[in-house]
Amino acid sequence: MPNYTKETIGVIGGCGVAAANELMCRIERKLTGLGCTDDSQQPEIILFQATLAPNRIAFAAGKSTVSFVPRFIEVGKKLKACGATICCIPCNTAHCSIGEIERGVGLPFVNIIGETMAFIVAEYPAARKIGILGSSGTKFSKIYQTHAAEMKLTHEFLFPSEELQRTVDGGIAAVKSGLPYASPAKARAFFTGAADDLTAQGADVIVLGCTEIPLAMRDKTHTGKPIIDTLSVLAGACIARCKRA
């Protein structure tokens, strides 16, 4: 009988709220797909929607000097006090400061950026050019480039033009406002032009490098290029950490 109760997962959510809720759903769906038919086979998960933290996108993009990090550390410590043994943040942009957050909380974090790059290396070893659809904060802070360098990877990272990046940021805001529920087609349309741009630049794969985007863009490929859903990657990585021998 499968058992995934090795760890208690603490989730720092609220960035955005829908993405954190979707992470919970994806973990549950993946586990039932792995044969978990009883609640007792699934890990305990503690979710804290840290909605009062300062805007991490503005901070990562250099548009604000007010850091979200102290609040995330505070929330992480609350999760630890409640019994969490590992943590994760279903937000790519917040990983601009993941080392500081991890040290402050004192628990290991499942790193969405590192896990995504490891997934690409394993599943698409021939991919050299990685297109990133994410927030302006993720683009500006060069999170993916930094993590790839730390992993001794030499991939090239591609981003949408400035004009299309503004459209992507608008799409992320639209997802947060609930547009995918009201009009899935309109929500998806915010991101297809940028995906076209990445393909034209020669991207081998397209990474949905913002956990709001998978709520609107549920495609598996775009013009023949594989789409990497970072929210799904994070769910799988959390599950892998929780599996008992």
Summary of the structure (lengths in Angstrom):
residues: 245
radius of gyration: 17.2
end to end distance: 11.0
largest distance: 51.5
contacts: 845
relative contact order: 0.17
helix: 53%
strand: 15%
